[in-house]
């Protein structure tokens, strides 16, 4: 008769091993690499494991499996931070991994954001182990952007060029004030009045 012994393929685990190796039941005897004689062997460490079984006819079969373990990646995607309104900040990791997945849907190593929220990065290494990091970003709506471009002129004369002052969004900072002067130095607009 054929002895149905198959411990399976070599296996890899992330961080720790929790496995039960099982030999076919009903054999006359079992000898595992640690000299135990039960039909199964609990495994909690990496290494090479083998079993030799004998059936009631005296037939013998053996099988071996290797178990290895690596640590899951420790990821640092950035520090929790507060940014100015409409400012950009980059989040990401300098380490190479097999894949990256942000909770924004991006699969890039580094993302550029400007909105408040929790940004979660999950990375996968070449062994299939995953690591996660969360970066919390707050926006200080009372602070002006770090970079603010203000032209020295615009021409609202319906010629289709430079018609509007560059802000398309409402400026909500209470400290913001805008004064517009014509080419002779006369004030023609003041946002405070």
C-alpha positions, 0 to 999 in steps of 0.5 A: 500500500502507498503511505499518504505522507506529505508535509507540504512545501517549504513555508515562510512565516512573518514574525513568528511560527504557529504550525501543526505538521500532520502525518497520516493517522493509523501508522504503526510508528512515527519518528520526528526529528525531535524524536517524538512519536505522535502523529503530529508535531507543533512547530513554533520555530524556524528550521528543518523538520522531518518525519519517518513513518512505518505502517502495519506492513513494515513499509516506511516513508519519510518527508522533510519540510523547511520553515523560515521566519523573517521580521515584518518591515518596520515602516516610517512614513513621516512624523505627525505634523501640522501644515499651513493652509494650502501647503504641500507636504510629502509623506513616504518611506526611503526604504525599497519594498516590493509594494506600497499601498496608501489609504488614498489609493496611491501605490507610490512610495511617496505621496504629496498631500495638502489636506488634513487627515490620517494617511496610512501606508502598508508596505509588503517586502519580498517575503510577503510580510507587511508593515504599516505606519499612520501619519496624522496631518492637521491644517492650521487654517489661520496660517497663510501658505508657506508659499504665496505668489502674488503678481504685481499687476493684473488687468481686468479689462475683458481682453482675456489676459490676466483678468482675475487676481490669482486666488480662485478660492476664498481666503479665510485667514482673518489676518489676510488683507488685500489692497489694490492700487492703480498705476498712479498709486491711488487705492482702488480696493481695500478688503478691510472696508 
